[in-house]
Amino acid sequence: MATPAKRPREENNDQNNVNADLKTLCTNRANAFLKWFSSNDDNFFSGKVTIGPDGSCAQNGMVAIADVQEGESLFRISRKILLHPKSSSISALFEKDPVNSESGWSELLICMMHEYNAKDSPWKPYFDVLPETVDLPMFWTEEEREKLLTGTGVVEAVNRDNKKILTEFQSVVSPYLKKHKDTISESCDDLELYKRMVSYVMAYSFTEPPKDDDSDDFGEEDEEEEKSTIYMVPMADMLNHIANNNAHLSFKPDCLEMIATKDIKKGEEVFNTYEELANWHLLHMYGFSEAYPANHYDTVDIPLDLILDIAEEEAENKEFARKKSLFFKQKVMEDLIGDIVVGTKGILTDDRLFMVLKVMEMSPSQFAIYEEECEEGWEEDLDEDTSVLTEFEKMKDLSQTWKTIIYRSATESLKRYKTNVQEDEEKLKQIDSLNSCQQYSLHLCYGQKMLLNKLINACK
């Protein structure tokens, strides 16, 4: 899905000429793409909007050229032009010899590489309008990631991605391409091309949720219907994202339709939303982030291990506190419980934090009963009211011990970043002088620190 511009404008003639050439190229390709899209009689494109770089916050986008009313259809996309394994020119190959992979993306990526390299591919105008590179952190240098993103969770996510991408290409995709080199061009057997297609799927694909099962045959659900389907959706991915969006993509039996969710004035950009995503997820998957406090879905994680260690330190009976702490850390290792997530209004994983703090203050007899119950089946919920943690304003009613543990955990979490809030605020004053990697990283880090500071202030 289209992302904001990757580089701020420079005030020199050479750069201005480059920007002008890029804008002209983008405009020409957007026009060719729109012509291709409109040539399909099953598609619809409103005369009240246009696409291209003009008026957009990014390299491409959609802008209203007339007032649009809430509920109006902006465009409809026939399912015939969605790009996925079953619609590609090598669909018969996948039916005969399916590709099995851990990610579930391999068939889509292979068909994309094939269509990208095929000169007569019906999706050529679509690939032409996509950016040559998506500036995701996975393409940054390791030094850039460590310098700009340490503490945000993105570094770890990218490292996991890169490892999985390489493993799946070497063990699944490349052998499949070699096996079918008579059908698929050998030029597709290219790790860099594969990573480029991965970036397109990360940044531009859409996932259709499973269909509702209306069958009366309980227990005999269609496995195909249970799975979500990933598509490349020409035109829908031209729209940029903000949390406060003004359009929404609707999946219908014969088409996908973009509908205005509020009135859009002439000259305003049309924005979709990529679901309720925090800034770290936006930067990791789409290559951008929103300036604080625009993203009301933003979050920051506090490691559960950190909270447990501090709870141990605050306990009077440290040996017994250690026993309870190890109990939870074992659940973390077993992936039964995760970190604590802080949102813009309070703790999002309130039941989890409440449970941990409640158990850490249990007496030996209480904990013995709880531990025995957990052996019968692990549950995070203690069936108690946890709303006191869901809003920062309510946290004043917490016990002093709980407030101390939360306060210290949030304060300690601030130390994992390379810079502090004051340094970030100085950089924000000169943000136009920073490149896009630096800008988006700054928005991400500053937003997370501001959420931690909200929590600190609530528990003082």
TORKOL-4160 file (C-alpha; in steps of 0.2 Angstrom, whole numbers, padded with zeros to 4 digits, m for minus):
460
<pt num="1" X="0000" Y="0000" Z="0000"/>
<pt num="2" X="0007" Y="0017" Z="m0005"/>
<pt num="3" X="0018" Y="0025" Z="0007"/>
<pt num="4" X="0023" Y="0043" Z="0010"/>
<pt num="5" X="0037" Y="0051" Z="0000"/>
<pt num="6" X="0054" Y="0043" Z="0004"/>
<pt num="7" X="0065" Y="0058" Z="0003"/>
<pt num="8" X="0062" Y="0076" Z="0008"/>
<pt num="9" X="0065" Y="0089" Z="m0005"/>
<pt num="10" X="0082" Y="0098" Z="m0006"/>
<pt num="11" X="0085" Y="0116" Z="m0010"/>
<pt num="12" X="0097" Y="0114" Z="m0024"/>
<pt num="13" X="0094" Y="0115" Z="m0043"/>
<pt num="14" X="0101" Y="0097" Z="m0047"/>
<pt num="15" X="0089" Y="0089" Z="m0034"/>
<pt num="16" X="0075" Y="0100" Z="m0040"/>
<pt num="17" X="0078" Y="0094" Z="m0058"/>
<pt num="18" X="0078" Y="0076" Z="m0051"/>
<pt num="19" X="0062" Y="0079" Z="m0042"/>
<pt num="20" X="0054" Y="0086" Z="m0057"/>
<pt num="21" X="0059" Y="0072" Z="m0068"/>
<pt num="22" X="0053" Y="0059" Z="m0055"/>
<pt num="23" X="0036" Y="0068" Z="m0054"/>
<pt num="24" X="0034" Y="0068" Z="m0073"/>
<pt num="25" X="0039" Y="0050" Z="m0073"/>
<pt num="26" X="0026" Y="0046" Z="m0059"/>
<pt num="27" X="0013" Y="0056" Z="m0068"/>
<pt num="28" X="0015" Y="0047" Z="m0085"/>
<pt num="29" X="0015" Y="0030" Z="m0077"/>
<pt num="30" X="0000" Y="0034" Z="m0066"/>
<pt num="31" X="m0009" Y="0040" Z="m0082"/>
<pt num="32" X="m0005" Y="0024" Z="m0091"/>
<pt num="33" X="m0010" Y="0014" Z="m0076"/>
<pt num="34" X="m0027" Y="0023" Z="m0075"/>
<pt num="35" X="m0030" Y="0020" Z="m0094"/>
<pt num="36" X="m0026" Y="0002" Z="m0091"/>
<pt num="37" X="m0038" Y="0001" Z="m0076"/>
<pt num="38" X="m0052" Y="0010" Z="m0085"/>
<pt num="39" X="m0050" Y="m0002" Z="m0100"/>
<pt num="40" X="m0058" Y="m0016" Z="m0090"/>
<pt num="41" X="m0077" Y="m0013" Z="m0092"/>
<pt num="42" X="m0080" Y="m0022" Z="m0075"/>
<pt num="43" X="m0070" Y="m0008" Z="m0066"/>
<pt num="44" X="m0077" Y="0009" Z="m0061"/>
<pt num="45" X="m0067" Y="0025" Z="m0057"/>
<pt num="46" X="m0076" Y="0040" Z="m0051"/>
<pt num="47" X="m0073" Y="0056" Z="m0060"/>
<pt num="48" X="m0072" Y="0065" Z="m0043"/>
<pt num="49" X="m0054" Y="0059" Z="m0040"/>
<pt num="50" X="m0038" Y="0057" Z="m0048"/>
<pt num="51" X="m0021" Y="0048" Z="m0045"/>
<pt num="52" X="m0003" Y="0053" Z="m0047"/>
<pt num="53" X="0010" Y="0064" Z="m0037"/>
<pt num="54" X="0000" Y="0080" Z="m0038"/>
<pt num="55" X="m0008" Y="0084" Z="m0021"/>
<pt num="56" X="m0002" Y="0068" Z="m0013"/>
<pt num="57" X="0009" Y="0066" Z="0002"/>
<pt num="58" X="0019" Y="0053" Z="m0007"/>
<pt num="59" X="0026" Y="0048" Z="m0024"/>
<pt num="60" X="0009" Y="0043" Z="m0029"/>
<pt num="61" X="m0009" Y="0045" Z="m0021"/>
<pt num="62" X="m0027" Y="0049" Z="m0024"/>
<pt num="63" X="m0034" Y="0066" Z="m0023"/>
<pt num="64" X="m0052" Y="0073" Z="m0024"/>
<pt num="65" X="m0054" Y="0085" Z="m0039"/>
<pt num="66" X="m0072" Y="0088" Z="m0034"/>
<pt num="67" X="m0082" Y="0087" Z="m0017"/>
<pt num="68" X="m0085" Y="0069" Z="m0012"/>
<pt num="69" X="m0099" Y="0064" Z="0000"/>
<pt num="70" X="m0099" Y="0051" Z="0013"/>
<pt num="71" X="m0104" Y="0034" Z="0006"/>
<pt num="72" X="m0099" Y="0038" Z="m0012"/>
<pt num="73" X="m0090" Y="0025" Z="m0022"/>
<pt num="74" X="m0073" Y="0030" Z="m0027"/>
<pt num="75" X="m0069" Y="0015" Z="m0038"/>
<pt num="76" X="m0073" Y="m0003" Z="m0040"/>
<pt num="77" X="m0060" Y="m0016" Z="m0044"/>
<pt num="78" X="m0066" Y="m0032" Z="m0053"/>
<pt num="79" X="m0059" Y="m0048" Z="m0045"/>
<pt num="80" X="m0053" Y="m0053" Z="m0063"/>
<pt num="81" X="m0038" Y="m0041" Z="m0061"/>
<pt num="82" X="m0033" Y="m0045" Z="m0044"/>
<pt num="83" X="m0015" Y="m0053" Z="m0044"/>
<pt num="84" X="m0014" Y="m0069" Z="m0035"/>
<pt num="85" X="m0008" Y="m0087" Z="m0039"/>
<pt num="86" X="m0025" Y="m0093" Z="m0046"/>
<pt num="87" X="m0026" Y="m0078" Z="m0058"/>
<pt num="88" X="m0009" Y="m0078" Z="m0064"/>
<pt num="89" X="m0003" Y="m0086" Z="m0081"/>
<pt num="90" X="0005" Y="m0100" Z="m0071"/>
<pt num="91" X="m0010" Y="m0105" Z="m0061"/>
<pt num="92" X="m0011" Y="m0122" Z="m0069"/>
<pt num="93" X="0007" Y="m0125" Z="m0063"/>
<pt num="94" X="0002" Y="m0122" Z="m0045"/>
<pt num="95" X="m0013" Y="m0133" Z="m0047"/>
<pt num="96" X="m0002" Y="m0147" Z="m0053"/>
<pt num="97" X="0013" Y="m0144" Z="m0041"/>
<pt num="98" X="0008" Y="m0133" Z="m0026"/>
<pt num="99" X="0021" Y="m0124" Z="m0017"/>
<pt num="100" X="0021" Y="m0127" Z="0002"/>
<pt num="101" X="0030" Y="m0115" Z="0013"/>
<pt num="102" X="0030" Y="m0109" Z="0031"/>
<pt num="103" X="0025" Y="m0091" Z="0026"/>
<pt num="104" X="0011" Y="m0095" Z="0014"/>
<pt num="105" X="0018" Y="m0082" Z="0003"/>
<pt num="106" X="0029" Y="m0092" Z="m0009"/>
<pt num="107" X="0016" Y="m0095" Z="m0023"/>
<pt num="108" X="0011" Y="m0077" Z="m0023"/>
<pt num="109" X="0029" Y="m0071" Z="m0024"/>
<pt num="110" X="0033" Y="m0084" Z="m0038"/>
<pt num="111" X="0018" Y="m0078" Z="m0048"/>
<pt num="112" X="0023" Y="m0060" Z="m0045"/>
<pt num="113" X="0041" Y="m0063" Z="m0051"/>
<pt num="114" X="0034" Y="m0072" Z="m0066"/>
<pt num="115" X="0022" Y="m0058" Z="m0071"/>
<pt num="116" X="0035" Y="m0045" Z="m0067"/>
<pt num="117" X="0047" Y="m0053" Z="m0080"/>
<pt num="118" X="0035" Y="m0057" Z="m0093"/>
<pt num="119" X="0034" Y="m0044" Z="m0106"/>
<pt num="120" X="0016" Y="m0048" Z="m0111"/>
<pt num="121" X="0010" Y="m0049" Z="m0094"/>
<pt num="122" X="m0007" Y="m0041" Z="m0092"/>
<pt num="123" X="m0001" Y="m0033" Z="m0076"/>
<pt num="124" X="0014" Y="m0024" Z="m0083"/>
<pt num="125" X="0006" Y="m0006" Z="m0081"/>
<pt num="126" X="0002" Y="m0011" Z="m0063"/>
<pt num="127" X="0021" Y="m0016" Z="m0060"/>
<pt num="128" X="0026" Y="0000" Z="m0069"/>
<pt num="129" X="0017" Y="0011" Z="m0057"/>
<pt num="130" X="0024" Y="0003" Z="m0041"/>
<pt num="131" X="0040" Y="0011" Z="m0035"/>
<pt num="132" X="0056" Y="0003" Z="m0040"/>
<pt num="133" X="0061" Y="0001" Z="m0022"/>
<pt num="134" X="0051" Y="0002" Z="m0006"/>
<pt num="135" X="0061" Y="0010" Z="0008"/>
<pt num="136" X="0058" Y="m0003" Z="0021"/>
<pt num="137" X="0070" Y="m0005" Z="0036"/>
<pt num="138" X="0074" Y="m0022" Z="0029"/>
<pt num="139" X="0084" Y="m0013" Z="0015"/>
<pt num="140" X="0093" Y="m0001" Z="0027"/>
<pt num="141" X="0110" Y="m0005" Z="0032"/>
<pt num="142" X="0113" Y="m0014" Z="0048"/>
<pt num="143" X="0121" Y="0001" Z="0055"/>
<pt num="144" X="0107" Y="0013" Z="0051"/>
<pt num="145" X="0094" Y="0001" Z="0059"/>
<pt num="146" X="0105" Y="0000" Z="0075"/>
<pt num="147" X="0107" Y="0018" Z="0076"/>
<pt num="148" X="0090" Y="0024" Z="0072"/>
<pt num="149" X="0078" Y="0010" Z="0078"/>
<pt num="150" X="0086" Y="0002" Z="0093"/>
<pt num="151" X="0073" Y="0000" Z="0107"/>
<pt num="152" X="0058" Y="0001" Z="0095"/>
<pt num="153" X="0056" Y="m0018" Z="0092"/>
<pt num="154" X="0059" Y="m0015" Z="0073"/>
<pt num="155" X="0077" Y="m0021" Z="0073"/>
<pt num="156" X="0072" Y="m0038" Z="0080"/>
<pt num="157" X="0057" Y="m0039" Z="0068"/>
<pt num="158" X="0068" Y="m0036" Z="0053"/>
<pt num="159" X="0081" Y="m0048" Z="0058"/>
<pt num="160" X="0068" Y="m0062" Z="0060"/>
<pt num="161" X="0061" Y="m0057" Z="0042"/>
<pt num="162" X="0078" Y="m0057" Z="0034"/>
<pt num="163" X="0082" Y="m0074" Z="0041"/>
<pt num="164" X="0065" Y="m0081" Z="0035"/>
<pt num="165" X="0067" Y="m0073" Z="0018"/>
<pt num="166" X="0084" Y="m0081" Z="0015"/>
<pt num="167" X="0079" Y="m0098" Z="0022"/>
<pt num="168" X="0063" Y="m0099" Z="0012"/>
<pt num="169" X="0071" Y="m0093" Z="m0004"/>
<pt num="170" X="0085" Y="m0106" Z="m0003"/>
<pt num="171" X="0075" Y="m0120" Z="0003"/>
<pt num="172" X="0058" Y="m0118" Z="m0006"/>
<pt num="173" X="0058" Y="m0105" Z="m0020"/>
<pt num="174" X="0074" Y="m0107" Z="m0029"/>
<pt num="175" X="0072" Y="m0126" Z="m0030"/>
<pt num="176" X="0055" Y="m0124" Z="m0036"/>
<pt num="177" X="0060" Y="m0111" Z="m0050"/>
<pt num="178" X="0074" Y="m0123" Z="m0055"/>
<pt num="179" X="0062" Y="m0138" Z="m0056"/>
<pt num="180" X="0051" Y="m0128" Z="m0068"/>
<pt num="181" X="0063" Y="m0118" Z="m0078"/>
<pt num="182" X="0055" Y="m0122" Z="m0094"/>
<pt num="183" X="0039" Y="m0113" Z="m0088"/>
<pt num="184" X="0046" Y="m0099" Z="m0077"/>
<pt num="185" X="0060" Y="m0088" Z="m0083"/>
<pt num="186" X="0077" Y="m0092" Z="m0075"/>
<pt num="187" X="0079" Y="m0073" Z="m0072"/>
<pt num="188" X="0066" Y="m0076" Z="m0058"/>
<pt num="189" X="0079" Y="m0086" Z="m0048"/>
<pt num="190" X="0086" Y="m0070" Z="m0040"/>
<pt num="191" X="0086" Y="m0067" Z="m0022"/>
<pt num="192" X="0086" Y="m0048" Z="m0024"/>
<pt num="193" X="0071" Y="m0049" Z="m0035"/>
<pt num="194" X="0063" Y="m0060" Z="m0023"/>
<pt num="195" X="0066" Y="m0048" Z="m0009"/>
<pt num="196" X="0059" Y="m0034" Z="m0019"/>
<pt num="197" X="0043" Y="m0044" Z="m0022"/>
<pt num="198" X="0042" Y="m0047" Z="m0003"/>
<pt num="199" X="0043" Y="m0029" Z="0000"/>
<pt num="200" X="0028" Y="m0026" Z="m0012"/>
<pt num="201" X="0018" Y="m0039" Z="m0003"/>
<pt num="202" X="0022" Y="m0032" Z="0014"/>
<pt num="203" X="0018" Y="m0014" Z="0009"/>
<pt num="204" X="0005" Y="m0016" Z="m0005"/>
<pt num="205" X="m0005" Y="m0032" Z="m0003"/>
<pt num="206" X="m0022" Y="m0034" Z="0005"/>
<pt num="207" X="m0029" Y="m0048" Z="0015"/>
<pt num="208" X="m0047" Y="m0054" Z="0013"/>
<pt num="209" X="m0053" Y="m0061" Z="0029"/>
<pt num="210" X="m0061" Y="m0079" Z="0028"/>
<pt num="211" X="m0079" Y="m0081" Z="0022"/>
<pt num="212" X="m0092" Y="m0083" Z="0036"/>
<pt num="213" X="m0096" Y="m0102" Z="0037"/>
<pt num="214" X="m0115" Y="m0103" Z="0035"/>
<pt num="215" X="m0115" Y="m0122" Z="0034"/>
<pt num="216" X="m0125" Y="m0133" Z="0046"/>
<pt num="217" X="m0112" Y="m0146" Z="0046"/>
<pt num="218" X="m0103" Y="m0142" Z="0062"/>
<pt num="219" X="m0085" Y="m0148" Z="0063"/>
<pt num="220" X="m0084" Y="m0150" Z="0044"/>
<pt num="221" X="m0078" Y="m0133" Z="0039"/>
<pt num="222" X="m0070" Y="m0130" Z="0022"/>
<pt num="223" X="m0051" Y="m0128" Z="0026"/>
<pt num="224" X="m0050" Y="m0116" Z="0010"/>
<pt num="225" X="m0063" Y="m0105" Z="0017"/>
<pt num="226" X="m0055" Y="m0104" Z="0034"/>
<pt num="227" X="m0039" Y="m0096" Z="0027"/>
<pt num="228" X="m0037" Y="m0078" Z="0023"/>
<pt num="229" X="m0032" Y="m0074" Z="0005"/>
<pt num="230" X="m0018" Y="m0062" Z="0001"/>
<pt num="231" X="m0020" Y="m0052" Z="m0015"/>
<pt num="232" X="m0011" Y="m0038" Z="m0025"/>
<pt num="233" X="m0025" Y="m0026" Z="m0028"/>
<pt num="234" X="m0021" Y="m0013" Z="m0042"/>
<pt num="235" X="m0028" Y="0004" Z="m0038"/>
<pt num="236" X="m0032" Y="0001" Z="m0020"/>
<pt num="237" X="m0014" Y="0001" Z="m0016"/>
<pt num="238" X="m0012" Y="0019" Z="m0023"/>
<pt num="239" X="m0020" Y="0026" Z="m0008"/>
<pt num="240" X="m0009" Y="0032" Z="0007"/>
<pt num="241" X="m0013" Y="0028" Z="0025"/>
<pt num="242" X="m0017" Y="0039" Z="0040"/>
<pt num="243" X="m0025" Y="0033" Z="0056"/>
<pt num="244" X="m0039" Y="0046" Z="0054"/>
<pt num="245" X="m0044" Y="0039" Z="0036"/>
<pt num="246" X="m0058" Y="0045" Z="0025"/>
<pt num="247" X="m0060" Y="0029" Z="0014"/>
<pt num="248" X="m0062" Y="0011" Z="0017"/>
<pt num="249" X="m0060" Y="m0004" Z="0005"/>
<pt num="250" X="m0075" Y="m0016" Z="0005"/>
<pt num="251" X="m0073" Y="m0034" Z="m0001"/>
<pt num="252" X="m0088" Y="m0040" Z="m0011"/>
<pt num="253" X="m0092" Y="m0056" Z="m0021"/>
<pt num="254" X="m0088" Y="m0049" Z="m0038"/>
<pt num="255" X="m0077" Y="m0034" Z="m0034"/>
<pt num="256" X="m0068" Y="m0024" Z="m0021"/>
<pt num="257" X="m0075" Y="m0006" Z="m0018"/>
<pt num="258" X="m0067" Y="0009" Z="m0011"/>
<pt num="259" X="m0080" Y="0020" Z="m0002"/>
<pt num="260" X="m0078" Y="0037" Z="0006"/>
<pt num="261" X="m0081" Y="0036" Z="0025"/>
<pt num="262" X="m0083" Y="0054" Z="0027"/>
<pt num="263" X="m0085" Y="0070" Z="0016"/>
<pt num="264" X="m0070" Y="0074" Z="0006"/>
<pt num="265" X="m0067" Y="0091" Z="0000"/>
<pt num="266" X="m0060" Y="0096" Z="m0017"/>
<pt num="267" X="m0041" Y="0096" Z="m0016"/>
<pt num="268" X="m0040" Y="0084" Z="m0001"/>
<pt num="269" X="m0031" Y="0068" Z="m0002"/>
<pt num="270" X="m0040" Y="0051" Z="0000"/>
<pt num="271" X="m0033" Y="0040" Z="0013"/>
<pt num="272" X="m0036" Y="0022" Z="0017"/>
<pt num="273" X="m0031" Y="0014" Z="0033"/>
<pt num="274" X="m0020" Y="m0002" Z="0035"/>
<pt num="275" X="m0030" Y="m0007" Z="0050"/>
<pt num="276" X="m0026" Y="m0002" Z="0068"/>
<pt num="277" X="m0007" Y="m0002" Z="0067"/>
<pt num="278" X="0006" Y="0006" Z="0079"/>
<pt num="279" X="0020" Y="0016" Z="0072"/>
<pt num="280" X="0033" Y="0002" Z="0074"/>
<pt num="281" X="0022" Y="m0009" Z="0063"/>
<pt num="282" X="0019" Y="0004" Z="0050"/>
<pt num="283" X="0038" Y="0008" Z="0048"/>
<pt num="284" X="0042" Y="m0011" Z="0048"/>
<pt num="285" X="0029" Y="m0016" Z="0035"/>
<pt num="286" X="0026" Y="0000" Z="0025"/>
<pt num="287" X="0041" Y="0011" Z="0027"/>
<pt num="288" X="0034" Y="0026" Z="0036"/>
<pt num="289" X="0027" Y="0032" Z="0053"/>
<pt num="290" X="0015" Y="0046" Z="0059"/>
<pt num="291" X="0021" Y="0061" Z="0069"/>
<pt num="292" X="0016" Y="0060" Z="0087"/>
<pt num="293" X="0001" Y="0061" Z="0092"/>
<pt num="294" X="m0007" Y="0058" Z="0075"/>
<pt num="295" X="m0007" Y="0039" Z="0076"/>
<pt num="296" X="m0020" Y="0035" Z="0090"/>
<pt num="297" X="m0016" Y="0017" Z="0087"/>
<pt num="298" X="0002" Y="0019" Z="0092"/>
<pt num="299" X="0009" Y="0007" Z="0106"/>
<pt num="300" X="0025" Y="0004" Z="0115"/>
<pt num="301" X="0030" Y="m0013" Z="0123"/>
<pt num="302" X="0037" Y="m0016" Z="0141"/>
<pt num="303" X="0046" Y="m0032" Z="0142"/>
<pt num="304" X="0037" Y="m0044" Z="0155"/>
<pt num="305" X="0054" Y="m0050" Z="0161"/>
<pt num="306" X="0058" Y="m0032" Z="0166"/>
<pt num="307" X="0042" Y="m0030" Z="0176"/>
<pt num="308" X="0045" Y="m0047" Z="0184"/>
<pt num="309" X="0063" Y="m0042" Z="0189"/>
<pt num="310" X="0057" Y="m0025" Z="0197"/>
<pt num="311" X="0043" Y="m0034" Z="0206"/>
<pt num="312" X="0056" Y="m0046" Z="0213"/>
<pt num="313" X="0066" Y="m0031" Z="0219"/>
<pt num="314" X="0051" Y="m0023" Z="0227"/>
<pt num="315" X="0046" Y="m0038" Z="0236"/>
<pt num="316" X="0050" Y="m0041" Z="0255"/>
<pt num="317" X="0051" Y="m0060" Z="0252"/>
<pt num="318" X="0063" Y="m0060" Z="0238"/>
<pt num="319" X="0066" Y="m0079" Z="0237"/>
<pt num="320" X="0047" Y="m0082" Z="0235"/>
<pt num="321" X="0045" Y="m0068" Z="0223"/>
<pt num="322" X="0059" Y="m0076" Z="0213"/>
<pt num="323" X="0049" Y="m0092" Z="0212"/>
<pt num="324" X="0033" Y="m0083" Z="0206"/>
<pt num="325" X="0044" Y="m0073" Z="0193"/>
<pt num="326" X="0051" Y="m0089" Z="0186"/>
<pt num="327" X="0034" Y="m0096" Z="0184"/>
<pt num="328" X="0029" Y="m0082" Z="0173"/>
<pt num="329" X="0046" Y="m0082" Z="0163"/>
<pt num="330" X="0043" Y="m0101" Z="0159"/>
<pt num="331" X="0026" Y="m0096" Z="0152"/>
<pt num="332" X="0035" Y="m0083" Z="0141"/>
<pt num="333" X="0047" Y="m0096" Z="0135"/>
<pt num="334" X="0032" Y="m0107" Z="0130"/>
<pt num="335" X="0024" Y="m0092" Z="0121"/>
<pt num="336" X="0009" Y="m0093" Z="0132"/>
<pt num="337" X="0011" Y="m0075" Z="0138"/>
<pt num="338" X="0019" Y="m0060" Z="0130"/>
<pt num="339" X="0025" Y="m0042" Z="0134"/>
<pt num="340" X="0015" Y="m0028" Z="0141"/>
<pt num="341" X="0008" Y="m0016" Z="0128"/>
<pt num="342" X="0005" Y="0002" Z="0132"/>
<pt num="343" X="m0007" Y="0012" Z="0121"/>
<pt num="344" X="m0011" Y="0030" Z="0119"/>
<pt num="345" X="m0025" Y="0030" Z="0133"/>
<pt num="346" X="m0018" Y="0016" Z="0144"/>
<pt num="347" X="m0013" Y="m0002" Z="0145"/>
<pt num="348" X="m0020" Y="m0012" Z="0131"/>
<pt num="349" X="m0015" Y="m0029" Z="0139"/>
<pt num="350" X="m0023" Y="m0024" Z="0155"/>
<pt num="351" X="m0028" Y="m0041" Z="0160"/>
<pt num="352" X="m0010" Y="m0048" Z="0158"/>
<pt num="353" X="m0002" Y="m0034" Z="0168"/>
<pt num="354" X="m0016" Y="m0036" Z="0182"/>
<pt num="355" X="m0013" Y="m0055" Z="0183"/>
<pt num="356" X="0006" Y="m0053" Z="0184"/>
<pt num="357" X="0005" Y="m0040" Z="0198"/>
<pt num="358" X="m0009" Y="m0049" Z="0207"/>
<pt num="359" X="0000" Y="m0065" Z="0207"/>
<pt num="360" X="0017" Y="m0057" Z="0212"/>
<pt num="361" X="0008" Y="m0051" Z="0228"/>
<pt num="362" X="0000" Y="m0068" Z="0232"/>
<pt num="363" X="0004" Y="m0077" Z="0248"/>
<pt num="364" X="0012" Y="m0094" Z="0247"/>
<pt num="365" X="m0005" Y="m0103" Z="0250"/>
<pt num="366" X="m0013" Y="m0092" Z="0237"/>
<pt num="367" X="0000" Y="m0095" Z="0224"/>
<pt num="368" X="0000" Y="m0114" Z="0228"/>
<pt num="369" X="m0019" Y="m0114" Z="0223"/>
<pt num="370" X="m0016" Y="m0103" Z="0208"/>
<pt num="371" X="m0001" Y="m0114" Z="0202"/>
<pt num="372" X="m0012" Y="m0130" Z="0204"/>
<pt num="373" X="m0026" Y="m0122" Z="0194"/>
<pt num="374" X="m0014" Y="m0117" Z="0180"/>
<pt num="375" X="m0008" Y="m0135" Z="0178"/>
<pt num="376" X="m0026" Y="m0139" Z="0173"/>
<pt num="377" X="m0026" Y="m0126" Z="0159"/>
<pt num="378" X="m0016" Y="m0109" Z="0157"/>
<pt num="379" X="m0027" Y="m0094" Z="0157"/>
<pt num="380" X="m0022" Y="m0075" Z="0158"/>
<pt num="381" X="m0038" Y="m0069" Z="0165"/>
<pt num="382" X="m0041" Y="m0069" Z="0184"/>
<pt num="383" X="m0060" Y="m0064" Z="0181"/>
<pt num="384" X="m0057" Y="m0048" Z="0190"/>
<pt num="385" X="m0060" Y="m0030" Z="0185"/>
<pt num="386" X="m0044" Y="m0023" Z="0176"/>
<pt num="387" X="m0051" Y="m0007" Z="0170"/>
<pt num="388" X="m0041" Y="0003" Z="0182"/>
<pt num="389" X="m0026" Y="m0001" Z="0170"/>
<pt num="390" X="m0035" Y="0004" Z="0154"/>
<pt num="391" X="m0034" Y="0023" Z="0157"/>
<pt num="392" X="m0020" Y="0033" Z="0163"/>
<pt num="393" X="m0032" Y="0044" Z="0173"/>
<pt num="394" X="m0038" Y="0029" Z="0183"/>
<pt num="395" X="m0020" Y="0023" Z="0188"/>
<pt num="396" X="m0020" Y="0035" Z="0203"/>
<pt num="397" X="m0031" Y="0022" Z="0212"/>
<pt num="398" X="m0018" Y="0008" Z="0211"/>
<pt num="399" X="m0009" Y="0003" Z="0226"/>
<pt num="400" X="0008" Y="0011" Z="0229"/>
<pt num="401" X="0017" Y="m0005" Z="0226"/>
<pt num="402" X="0009" Y="m0008" Z="0209"/>
<pt num="403" X="0012" Y="0011" Z="0204"/>
<pt num="404" X="0030" Y="0009" Z="0209"/>
<pt num="405" X="0033" Y="m0007" Z="0199"/>
<pt num="406" X="0025" Y="0001" Z="0184"/>
<pt num="407" X="0034" Y="0018" Z="0186"/>
<pt num="408" X="0051" Y="0009" Z="0187"/>
<pt num="409" X="0047" Y="m0002" Z="0172"/>
<pt num="410" X="0042" Y="0012" Z="0161"/>
<pt num="411" X="0057" Y="0023" Z="0167"/>
<pt num="412" X="0069" Y="0008" Z="0164"/>
<pt num="413" X="0062" Y="0006" Z="0147"/>
<pt num="414" X="0066" Y="0023" Z="0142"/>
<pt num="415" X="0085" Y="0019" Z="0143"/>
<pt num="416" X="0084" Y="0006" Z="0129"/>
<pt num="417" X="0084" Y="0020" Z="0116"/>
<pt num="418" X="0099" Y="0029" Z="0109"/>
<pt num="419" X="0092" Y="0047" Z="0113"/>
<pt num="420" X="0081" Y="0055" Z="0126"/>
<pt num="421" X="0065" Y="0065" Z="0124"/>
<pt num="422" X="0074" Y="0082" Z="0125"/>
<pt num="423" X="0086" Y="0077" Z="0111"/>
<pt num="424" X="0072" Y="0071" Z="0100"/>
<pt num="425" X="0063" Y="0087" Z="0102"/>
<pt num="426" X="0078" Y="0097" Z="0097"/>
<pt num="427" X="0079" Y="0086" Z="0081"/>
<pt num="428" X="0060" Y="0088" Z="0078"/>
<pt num="429" X="0063" Y="0107" Z="0076"/>
<pt num="430" X="0075" Y="0103" Z="0061"/>
<pt num="431" X="0066" Y="0088" Z="0054"/>
<pt num="432" X="0066" Y="0095" Z="0036"/>
<pt num="433" X="0085" Y="0093" Z="0036"/>
<pt num="434" X="0083" Y="0074" Z="0040"/>
<pt num="435" X="0082" Y="0061" Z="0027"/>
<pt num="436" X="0066" Y="0050" Z="0027"/>
<pt num="437" X="0074" Y="0036" Z="0037"/>
<pt num="438" X="0079" Y="0048" Z="0050"/>
<pt num="439" X="0062" Y="0057" Z="0050"/>
<pt num="440" X="0051" Y="0041" Z="0051"/>
<pt num="441" X="0063" Y="0034" Z="0065"/>
<pt num="442" X="0062" Y="0050" Z="0075"/>
<pt num="443" X="0043" Y="0050" Z="0074"/>
<pt num="444" X="0043" Y="0031" Z="0080"/>
<pt num="445" X="0055" Y="0033" Z="0094"/>
<pt num="446" X="0048" Y="0050" Z="0100"/>
<pt num="447" X="0030" Y="0043" Z="0100"/>
<pt num="448" X="0035" Y="0028" Z="0110"/>
<pt num="449" X="0044" Y="0038" Z="0123"/>
<pt num="450" X="0029" Y="0050" Z="0125"/>
<pt num="451" X="0018" Y="0035" Z="0129"/>
<pt num="452" X="0031" Y="0029" Z="0142"/>
<pt num="453" X="0031" Y="0046" Z="0149"/>
<pt num="454" X="0012" Y="0046" Z="0150"/>
<pt num="455" X="0013" Y="0030" Z="0160"/>
<pt num="456" X="0027" Y="0037" Z="0171"/>
<pt num="457" X="0016" Y="0052" Z="0175"/>
<pt num="458" X="0001" Y="0042" Z="0179"/>
<pt num="459" X="0010" Y="0032" Z="0192"/>
<pt num="460" X="0021" Y="0045" Z="0200"/>
